[in-house]
Amino acid sequence: QMSKSTGNFLTLTQAVDKFSADGMRLALADAGDTVEDANFVEAMADAGILRLYTWVEWVKEMIANRDSLRSGPANTFNDRVFASEMSAGVIKTDQNYEK
């Protein structure tokens, strides 16, 4: 439980300064799914920041090495499966937005 008297209280500004806005979003998304009080865990915010940092570094690496990635027509079985799954996801997302 967060409270000023126990010393584990953070204002929104302090939390964003400490964990970043994206780190806070990840931690708050994991804070609880039910009607019970949310359980904010600092370790989750730290782990979220680490995952974001790792992902950004991977993206930078992929951009730097894009010339070595596969190119040409996308007509293998795996390419067709991927395109089909993406199309199905787009259709499902559109249907959910319509609801």
C-alpha positions as CSV (number, residue, x, y, z in Angstrom):
1,Q,0.0,0.0,0.0
2,M,1.3,3.4,-0.9
3,S,1.1,6.2,1.6
4,K,3.2,9.2,2.5
5,S,3.7,8.0,6.1
6,T,5.4,4.7,4.9
7,G,7.6,6.6,2.5
8,N,6.7,4.7,-0.6
9,F,4.5,7.4,-2.2
10,L,5.4,8.9,-5.5
11,T,3.6,11.8,-7.3
12,L,2.9,11.3,-11.0
13,T,5.7,13.7,-11.8
14,Q,8.2,11.9,-9.6
15,A,7.2,8.5,-11.0
16,V,7.6,9.7,-14.6
17,D,11.0,11.3,-13.8
18,K,12.1,8.0,-12.1
19,F,10.7,5.5,-14.6
20,S,9.8,7.5,-17.8
21,A,6.2,7.7,-19.1
22,D,6.5,4.4,-21.0
23,G,7.9,2.6,-18.0
24,M,5.0,3.9,-15.9
25,R,2.5,2.8,-18.6
26,L,3.9,-0.7,-18.6
27,A,4.0,-1.0,-14.8
28,L,0.4,0.4,-14.4
29,A,-0.9,-1.9,-17.1
30,D,0.5,-4.8,-15.0
31,A,-0.8,-3.2,-11.7
32,G,-4.0,-5.2,-11.6
33,D,-6.9,-6.3,-13.7
34,T,-9.7,-6.6,-11.2
35,V,-11.7,-4.2,-9.1
36,E,-9.2,-4.6,-6.3
37,D,-6.7,-1.8,-5.5
38,A,-3.9,-1.6,-8.0
39,N,-0.5,-3.0,-6.9
40,F,2.2,-0.9,-8.4
41,V,5.6,-2.7,-8.3
42,E,8.7,-0.7,-8.9
43,A,10.6,-3.9,-10.2
44,M,8.0,-4.1,-13.0
45,A,8.6,-0.5,-14.0
46,D,12.4,-1.2,-14.0
47,A,11.9,-4.4,-16.1
48,G,9.7,-2.5,-18.5
49,I,12.3,0.2,-19.0
50,L,14.9,-2.6,-19.7
51,R,12.6,-4.3,-22.2
52,L,12.0,-1.0,-24.0
53,Y,15.8,-0.2,-24.1
54,T,16.5,-3.7,-25.4
55,W,13.9,-3.3,-28.1
56,V,15.2,0.1,-29.2
57,E,18.7,-1.3,-29.4
58,W,17.4,-4.2,-31.5
59,V,15.6,-1.8,-33.9
60,K,18.8,0.3,-34.2
61,E,20.8,-2.8,-35.1
62,M,18.2,-3.9,-37.7
63,I,18.2,-0.5,-39.3
64,A,22.0,-0.4,-39.4
65,N,22.1,-3.9,-41.0
66,R,19.1,-3.6,-43.3
67,D,21.2,-4.1,-46.4
68,S,22.1,-7.6,-45.1
69,L,18.4,-8.6,-44.6
70,R,16.5,-10.7,-47.1
71,S,15.1,-8.9,-50.1
72,G,13.2,-9.9,-53.2
73,P,9.8,-11.3,-53.7
74,A,7.9,-12.5,-50.6
75,N,6.5,-15.7,-52.0
76,T,7.7,-18.5,-49.6
77,F,5.2,-20.5,-47.6
78,N,6.2,-18.5,-44.4
79,D,5.7,-15.2,-46.2
80,R,2.2,-16.3,-47.3
81,V,1.3,-17.5,-43.7
82,F,2.6,-14.2,-42.3
83,A,0.6,-12.1,-44.8
84,S,-2.5,-14.2,-44.1
85,E,-2.2,-13.7,-40.3
86,M,-1.6,-10.0,-40.7
87,S,-4.7,-9.7,-42.9
88,A,-6.8,-11.7,-40.4
89,G,-5.5,-9.5,-37.6
90,V,-6.5,-6.3,-39.5
91,I,-10.0,-7.7,-40.2
92,K,-10.5,-8.8,-36.5
93,T,-9.3,-5.4,-35.3
94,D,-11.6,-3.6,-37.7
95,Q,-14.6,-5.7,-36.5
96,N,-13.7,-5.0,-32.8
97,Y,-13.5,-1.3,-33.5
98,E,-16.9,-1.4,-35.2
99,K,-18.4,-3.1,-32.1
